[in-house]
Amino acid sequence: MKVIKIDGIRGLLNAVFIGCCLFAGFVISPGYLAMYLWNRYLVTNYMFPQLTLFQGVLLWTIVFLSYCILTKGRFAVSFQSTPEMRDEELESIIKTAKISSQLRMMNKMMAKSDRFEQTEKNPYKTEDSAAEQNSSSDVNEEENVSNIK
C-alpha cells in the first residue's frame, strides 16, 4: 500500500493544487469541450437550447457514466501494485548498476586514450618519413621471414 505524506501547510497547498489540476483536466476541460460542441453544432443547426459550463460538465458526466456502464467497468488503463523488493535485491540492483556505469566510463576512457595514442605517435609525419618507414618495415618483415626458416 502506498502512503502519501503531507507535511504542513506547504504540503497541504500542493495537495490542493494537484487536486484542482486533476479536476480541471478530467472534468472541466471535457465539460467545456462538450458545451462548445453542443453550442456550436446543435444550437446553430437544430435550434437546441444553449448550454452553460455546468450543463456541459453534466453532459460530460452522462457520457462518461454511459461509457462505464456499456463497457461494464473495463477500462483501457489499469493500475496494479507490484510486489515490493527486499532490501538485498535492491542493494544488488544498485550495485550492478554502479559497476556497469563504471565499466562504461572506463571503456569510454580507454577508447579515447587509444585514439589519442594513435594520433600522438608521430604527429609530424611527412610523406618522405612515411615512405622510409614503409621500406624499413619491408626489410624487417624479410628478416623475420628469414629467421623462421
GROMACS elastic network, one bead per residue, 0.5 to 0.9 nm:
[ bonds ]
;  ai    aj funct       b0    kb
    1    81     6  0.79628   500
    5    11     6  0.83250   500
    6     9     6  0.85304   500
    6    10     6  0.83543   500
    6    12     6  0.62413   500
    6    14     6  0.87333   500
    6    15     6  0.77896   500
    7    10     6  0.69572   500
    7    12     6  0.71390   500
    8    11     6  0.55142   500
    8    12     6  0.63232   500
    8    13     6  0.87612   500
    9    13     6  0.60642   500
    9    14     6  0.85514   500
   10    13     6  0.51268   500
   10    14     6  0.62144   500
   10    15     6  0.86666   500
   11    14     6  0.50139   500
   11    15     6  0.61743   500
   11    16     6  0.86509   500
   12    15     6  0.50686   500
   12    16     6  0.62215   500
   12    17     6  0.85672   500
   13    16     6  0.50846   500
   13    17     6  0.60684   500
   13    18     6  0.85787   500
   14    17     6  0.50164   500
   14    18     6  0.61192   500
   14    19     6  0.85356   500
   15    18     6  0.51358   500
   15    19     6  0.61301   500
   15    20     6  0.86116   500
   16    19     6  0.50323   500
   16    20     6  0.61166   500
   16    21     6  0.85925   500
   17    20     6  0.51075   500
   17    21     6  0.61700   500
   17    22     6  0.86338   500
   18    21     6  0.51068   500
   18    22     6  0.61911   500
   18    23     6  0.85658   500
   19    22     6  0.51587   500
   19    23     6  0.60976   500
   19    24     6  0.85395   500
   20    23     6  0.50279   500
   20    24     6  0.60218   500
   20    25     6  0.84541   500
   21    24     6  0.50706   500
   21    25     6  0.59794   500
   21    26     6  0.85018   500
   22    25     6  0.50614   500
   22    26     6  0.59348   500
   22    27     6  0.79364   500
   23    26     6  0.54453   500
   23    27     6  0.53737   500
   23    28     6  0.66618   500
   23    29     6  0.87763   500
   24    27     6  0.55564   500
   24    29     6  0.59946   500
   24    30     6  0.87832   500
   25    28     6  0.62990   500
   25    29     6  0.55330   500
   25    30     6  0.76361   500
   26    29     6  0.64429   500
   26    30     6  0.65923   500
   26    31     6  0.86762   500
   27    30     6  0.57967   500
   27    31     6  0.60498   500
   27    32     6  0.86337   500
   27    57     6  0.66357   500
   27    60     6  0.77182   500
   27    61     6  0.80103   500
   28    32     6  0.59838   500
   28    33     6  0.85660   500
   28    53     6  0.81238   500
   28    54     6  0.87507   500
   28    56     6  0.85384   500
   28    57     6  0.63191   500
   28    60     6  0.89787   500
   29    32     6  0.50638   500
   29    33     6  0.62214   500
   29    34     6  0.86438   500
   29    57     6  0.84854   500
   30    34     6  0.60988   500
   30    35     6  0.85285   500
   30    56     6  0.81808   500
   30    57     6  0.72512   500
   30    60     6  0.64181   500
   31    34     6  0.50467   500
   31    35     6  0.61118   500
   31    36     6  0.85277   500
   31    53     6  0.67537   500
   31    54     6  0.77194   500
   31    55     6  0.79347   500
   31    58     6  0.72311   500
   31    59     6  0.69516   500
   31    60     6  0.51868   500
   31    61     6  0.79394   500
   32    35     6  0.50072   500
   32    36     6  0.60315   500
   32    37     6  0.85769   500
   32    52     6  0.87447   500
   32    53     6  0.59649   500
   32    54     6  0.86533   500
   32    56     6  0.59172   500
   32    57     6  0.68548   500
   32    60     6  0.86765   500
   33    36     6  0.50333   500
   33    37     6  0.61055   500
   33    38     6  0.84474   500
   33    56     6  0.76539   500
   33    57     6  0.89947   500
   33    60     6  0.86572   500
   34    37     6  0.52741   500
   34    38     6  0.60396   500
   34    39     6  0.85412   500
   34    53     6  0.88835   500
   34    56     6  0.54497   500
   34    57     6  0.75003   500
   34    59     6  0.68566   500
   34    60     6  0.62683   500
   35    38     6  0.51499   500
   35    39     6  0.60618   500
   35    40     6  0.83756   500
   35    50     6  0.84543   500
   35    51     6  0.59460   500
   35    52     6  0.67551   500
   35    53     6  0.62780   500
   35    54     6  0.87269   500
   35    55     6  0.73011   500
   35    57     6  0.76608   500
   35    59     6  0.78803   500
   35    60     6  0.86106   500
   36    39     6  0.52188   500
   36    40     6  0.58296   500
   36    41     6  0.85064   500
   36    51     6  0.84180   500
   36    53     6  0.88601   500
   36    56     6  0.80610   500
   37    40     6  0.50416   500
   37    41     6  0.60230   500
   37    42     6  0.77130   500
   38    41     6  0.56820   500
   38    42     6  0.52662   500
   38    43     6  0.67050   500
   38    48     6  0.85209   500
   38    50     6  0.76865   500
   38    51     6  0.73162   500
   38    56     6  0.82797   500
   39    42     6  0.58910   500
   39    43     6  0.50409   500
   39    44     6  0.70741   500
   39    48     6  0.82252   500
   39    49     6  0.81294   500
   39    50     6  0.57304   500
   39    51     6  0.65757   500
   40    43     6  0.63315   500
   40    44     6  0.62877   500
   40    45     6  0.83960   500
   41    44     6  0.55792   500
   41    45     6  0.58077   500
   41    46     6  0.77837   500
   42    45     6  0.53465   500
   42    46     6  0.52255   500
   42    47     6  0.65153   500
   42    48     6  0.57004   500
   42    49     6  0.83202   500
   42    50     6  0.86149   500
   43    46     6  0.57277   500
   43    49     6  0.61266   500
   43    50     6  0.61560   500
   43    51     6  0.89905   500
   44    47     6  0.58956   500
   44    48     6  0.77273   500
   45    48     6  0.81477   500
   47    50     6  0.86763   500
   51    54     6  0.79839   500
   51    55     6  0.56975   500
   51    56     6  0.63323   500
   52    55     6  0.52164   500
   52    56     6  0.61703   500
   52    57     6  0.87390   500
   53    57     6  0.62282   500
   53    58     6  0.86295   500
   54    57     6  0.51199   500
   54    58     6  0.63106   500
   54    59     6  0.86525   500
   55    59     6  0.60823   500
   55    60     6  0.85539   500
   56    60     6  0.61530   500
   56    61     6  0.85612   500
   57    60     6  0.50040   500
   57    61     6  0.61439   500
   57    62     6  0.86457   500
   58    62     6  0.62176   500
   58    63     6  0.86675   500
   59    62     6  0.51010   500
   59    63     6  0.62804   500
   59    64     6  0.86456   500
   60    63     6  0.50809   500
   60    64     6  0.60848   500
   60    65     6  0.85468   500
   61    64     6  0.50727   500
   61    65     6  0.60013   500
   61    66     6  0.83934   500
   62    65     6  0.52462   500
   62    66     6  0.60261   500
   62    67     6  0.85433   500
   63    66     6  0.51527   500
   63    67     6  0.62162   500
   63    68     6  0.87472   500
   64    67     6  0.50723   500
   64    68     6  0.62769   500
   64    69     6  0.87262   500
   65    69     6  0.61461   500
   65    70     6  0.85544   500
   66    69     6  0.51228   500
   66    70     6  0.60623   500
   66    71     6  0.85225   500
   67    70     6  0.52065   500
   67    71     6  0.60871   500
   67    72     6  0.83374   500
   67    73     6  0.85229   500
   68    71     6  0.53727   500
   68    72     6  0.58968   500
   68    73     6  0.51857   500
   68    74     6  0.74654   500
   68    75     6  0.80466   500
   69    72     6  0.50233   500
   69    73     6  0.64986   500
   70    73     6  0.79186   500
   71    74     6  0.57307   500
   71    75     6  0.77726   500
   72    75     6  0.87774   500
   74    77     6  0.86220   500
   74    78     6  0.87488   500
   75    78     6  0.66515   500
   81    84     6  0.87047   500
   82    85     6  0.89866   500
   85    88     6  0.81112   500
   85    89     6  0.62408   500
   85    90     6  0.64349   500
   86    89     6  0.53809   500
   86    90     6  0.64137   500
   86    91     6  0.87034   500
   87    90     6  0.50963   500
   87    91     6  0.60401   500
   87    92     6  0.85914   500
   88    91     6  0.50582   500
   88    92     6  0.61628   500
   88    93     6  0.86430   500
   89    92     6  0.51483   500
   89    93     6  0.62236   500
   89    94     6  0.86431   500
   90    93     6  0.51471   500
   90    94     6  0.61868   500
   90    95     6  0.85405   500
   91    94     6  0.51437   500
   91    95     6  0.60504   500
   91    96     6  0.86582   500
   92    96     6  0.61345   500
   92    97     6  0.84967   500
   93    96     6  0.52516   500
   93    97     6  0.61279   500
   93    98     6  0.86360   500
   94    97     6  0.50817   500
   94    98     6  0.61902   500
   94    99     6  0.86507   500
   95    98     6  0.51575   500
   95    99     6  0.62071   500
   95   100     6  0.86352   500
   96    99     6  0.50319   500
   96   100     6  0.60454   500
   96   101     6  0.84965   500
   97   100     6  0.51872   500
   97   101     6  0.61114   500
   97   102     6  0.85763   500
   98   101     6  0.51684   500
   98   102     6  0.61473   500
   98   103     6  0.85950   500
   99   102     6  0.51170   500
   99   103     6  0.61244   500
   99   104     6  0.85484   500
  100   103     6  0.50151   500
  100   104     6  0.60493   500
  100   105     6  0.85542   500
  101   104     6  0.50226   500
  101   105     6  0.61697   500
  101   106     6  0.86039   500
  102   105     6  0.50634   500
  102   106     6  0.61248   500
  102   107     6  0.85781   500
  103   106     6  0.50215   500
  103   107     6  0.60750   500
  103   108     6  0.85812   500
  104   107     6  0.51297   500
  104   108     6  0.62781   500
  104   109     6  0.86940   500
  105   108     6  0.51510   500
  105   109     6  0.62513   500
  105   110     6  0.86747   500
  106   109     6  0.50243   500
  106   110     6  0.61086   500
  106   111     6  0.85515   500
  107   110     6  0.50675   500
  107   111     6  0.60940   500
  107   112     6  0.85535   500
  108   111     6  0.51144   500
  108   112     6  0.61693   500
  108   113     6  0.85836   500
  109   112     6  0.51089   500
  109   113     6  0.61000   500
  109   114     6  0.86151   500
  110   113     6  0.50217   500
  110   114     6  0.61161   500
  110   115     6  0.86517   500
  111   114     6  0.51567   500
  111   115     6  0.63918   500
  111   116     6  0.86674   500
  112   115     6  0.51880   500
  112   116     6  0.61851   500
  112   117     6  0.87123   500
  113   117     6  0.60814   500
  113   118     6  0.85874   500
  114   117     6  0.51408   500
  114   118     6  0.62514   500
  114   119     6  0.87416   500
  115   118     6  0.52250   500
  115   119     6  0.63923   500
  115   120     6  0.86417   500
  116   119     6  0.53005   500
  116   120     6  0.60166   500
  116   121     6  0.86625   500
  117   120     6  0.50466   500
  117   121     6  0.60343   500
  118   121     6  0.57299   500
  118   122     6  0.83200   500
  119   122     6  0.70123   500
  119   123     6  0.63267   500
  120   123     6  0.54663   500
  122   125     6  0.55766   500
  125   128     6  0.83007   500
  125   129     6  0.62834   500
  125   130     6  0.66960   500
  126   129     6  0.53705   500
  126   130     6  0.61383   500
  126   131     6  0.86873   500
  127   131     6  0.61645   500
  127   132     6  0.86532   500
  128   131     6  0.51493   500
  128   132     6  0.62644   500
  128   133     6  0.86084   500
  129   133     6  0.60547   500
  129   134     6  0.85858   500
  130   133     6  0.50513   500
  130   134     6  0.61942   500
  130   135     6  0.87452   500
  131   134     6  0.50997   500
  131   135     6  0.63017   500
  131   136     6  0.86503   500
  132   135     6  0.52285   500
  132   136     6  0.61602   500
  132   137     6  0.85303   500
  133   136     6  0.51224   500
  133   137     6  0.60455   500
  133   138     6  0.86334   500
  134   137     6  0.50731   500
  134   138     6  0.62750   500
  134   139     6  0.88146   500
  135   138     6  0.50922   500
  135   139     6  0.64478   500
  135   140     6  0.87697   500
  136   139     6  0.50812   500
  136   140     6  0.62143   500
  136   141     6  0.86414   500
  137   141     6  0.61337   500
  137   142     6  0.86470   500
  138   141     6  0.51207   500
  138   142     6  0.63060   500
  138   143     6  0.87302   500
  139   142     6  0.51064   500
  139   143     6  0.62584   500
  139   144     6  0.86638   500
  140   143     6  0.50690   500
  140   144     6  0.61652   500
  140   145     6  0.86185   500
  141   144     6  0.50370   500
  141   145     6  0.61632   500
  141   146     6  0.86203   500
  142   145     6  0.50731   500
  142   146     6  0.61485   500
  142   147     6  0.85900   500
  143   146     6  0.50757   500
  143   147     6  0.61216   500
  143   148     6  0.87154   500
  144   147     6  0.51173   500
  144   148     6  0.64391   500
  145   148     6  0.52321   500
  145   149     6  0.68736   500
  146   149     6  0.54056   500
